[in-house]
Amino acid sequence: MSPQQEIFNQAIERFTAEQEEVRTAAAFAAGNIAVGNLHHFLPLIVKMVENDQEKRLLSLHAIKEVRDVRLAYLNVTNMYL
């Protein structure tokens, strides 16, 4: 298992933490990890949205983080075109 996969799994495990701050940080981390390998991690997050009621909201937050990072990248790229 790759180091990114292990860290991603650890972040997902934190989706059920008692502290809201930990859950929010885990969603942020999962989204940012997914940005690094969209083809691998984004489908896993989408499956959680579709199939895991308990993790749905945090999975959506992770997807929002992916979108935000990608938009920021596109904005920076467009500045130099």
Residue pairs with C-beta under 8 A, 6 or more apart in sequence:
4 33
4 36
4 37
4 41
5 40
7 29
7 33
8 30
8 33
8 34
8 41
8 44
11 26
11 27
11 29
11 30
11 33
12 26
12 30
12 48
12 55
13 26
14 22
14 23
14 25
14 26
14 29
15 23
15 26
15 27
15 30
15 54
15 55
15 58
15 59
16 23
16 54
16 55
17 23
17 26
23 58
24 58
24 61
26 58
27 58
27 59
27 61
27 62
27 65
28 61
28 62
28 65
30 41
30 45
30 58
30 59
30 62
30 65
31 45
31 61
31 62
31 63
31 64
31 65
31 66
31 68
31 69
32 65
32 69
33 41
34 41
34 42
34 44
34 45
34 62
34 65
34 66
35 65
35 66
35 69
35 70
38 66
42 63
42 66
45 59
45 62
45 63
45 66
46 59
46 63
48 55
48 56
48 59
49 56
49 59
49 60
49 63
52 59
